[in-house]
Amino acid sequence: MVKDVIAAGNRIAKTPYKWGGGHGSWDDTGYDCSGSVSYGLHGGGLLASPLVSGALADWGSSGRGGWITIYANSNHAYMVVAHMRFDTSAHARTGSRWTSEHRSSAGFVVTHPSGL
């Protein structure tokens, strides 16, 4: 599952940010923050339909996961997969949603897929 989440993230890592992107269709021209996280989780078989940031804050089990951790609040969502952050805010600096840079999790609810 983790490899599949990473593979899905790789497919959209360099697509542009698009508000609402990934919520109407999995196959979109760009993705917003929660659309990006949802796409990755869907690619791993963990999510059937996209969730907005606030809903991702209520999804999964509480706390950090061993392989995948979701950080979400009502305004933003990102995830860390195998110690790499997948975040639309990284795209402007790195050209990819993937980054090894960490960011503060203050103000975010921390969850993870059960068992991961």
N, C-alpha and C positions, 0 to 999 in steps of 0.2 A: 504494500500500500504506500509506503513512504517513497519508494522509487517512482511509483505512478504519480504521486502528488508532485514530485520534483519534475518529472517529465512533462506534466501538464503545465506547471509553472514555466518551464522552458519554452513551451509553445507560445506563450503570450508575454514573456518577460520584456520584450522590446516593442510591443505594441503601444500606441499612444494612450494617454489618460483620456477617458471619455466619461463624463458624468452620466451615470445610469448604465454605462456599458457593461455587458455581461448579464444584465437582469432580464432583458427581453428574449435573449437567445444566447446559448452557450457560444455560438460561433458569431463573434461580433468584430467590428473594426477597431475597437478599443475597449478598455475596461476601467471602471473606477476601483476604488480600494476594496470595497466589499465584493464587487464582481470578480476581482482578481483572486481574492482568497477563496471565494466560492468555487471559482473555476478549478483551482488547484485541488480543493477538497473533493470536488466532483470527479476529477480525473483519477483520484485515488479510490473512488467508489464509496466515499464517505458522506456525500451530500447529494440528494436527488434534485433539488432546485435551489437557485441562488437565494442568499439571505442578505438583507441590508446590515449595516454595521451594528445597529442596536440589537438586532436578532442574533447576530454572531456572538454578542456578549452573553446571550442566554443559551448558547448551543454547546453541547458536549459536557464534559466533566470539569469541575472546578480545579483551578491550579495549573501549574506547568506540566507539560507532558514530557516523556522521555525522548520522543522524536519530533513531535509536532506540537507547537503551542500557538494559540490564537490570542491576539490582543485586540480588544474591541471596546468602543464606547459609542455614543450616539452620533459621533462625527467622523470617526475613522476606524479602520481595521487593517491589521497586518498580521503576518504569521512568521514564525521561525520554524524552519524545517532543517533538521540535522545541522543545527548551529548557524544556518544562513537565514538572514531576514529577507522576506518576500514582501515588498512594500512599495506602493506607488510613489511615495515620497522619495525613494532612492533613485527613481528613473531619471529625474532631472540632473542628478550629479553623476550617475554612473552609466546611463544609457540602458539600464536594465532594472527590473524590479528586484533582482537579487543583489544583495550586498553583504559583506562581512561586517560592516559597521553596525553596531548596536545602538539603540536609542532608549531613552527613558520610557518606562512602562507606567509612569505616574499618570493616574486618571483613566487607566484602561482596566477592564475586567479581563482576567486571565483564565483561559479555558483550554481544553485539549480534547482530541477525539479519545473516547474510552479505549483503553488498552495501548495507546500510543503515547 
